[in-house]
Amino acid sequence: MDRQNVVTALENALTDVLERPVTGLTGEVKLFDDLHLDSTTMLEMLMALEDSIDLVVDPEALDADDFISVDTFTDFVLATKREQVAA
């Protein structure tokens, strides 16, 4: 899985969760400030990604810094997927 695949999956998950089209995300987009996500929509987005890209997230491993922007979230997803493959 590469960065673009994660961003596309994120756009699809956000489109479902926010019930409005979310496209053209760039790395600088702030998840909370620009997209107006809150903790509930963030959890819904994570659950949607768990289903769509087989992402398994340990709630204990979540860090607010991972959810600042599209770039930081993409890094988090890629690192999580690498850990799953290694396990």
HELIX and SHEET records of a PDB file:
HELIX    1   1 ARG A    3  LEU A   18  1                                  16    
HELIX    2   2 SER A   39  ILE A   53  1                                  15    
HELIX    3   3 PRO A   59  ALA A   61  5                                   3    
HELIX    4   4 ALA A   64  PHE A   67  5                                   4    
HELIX    5   5 VAL A   70  ALA A   86  1                                  17    
END                                                                             
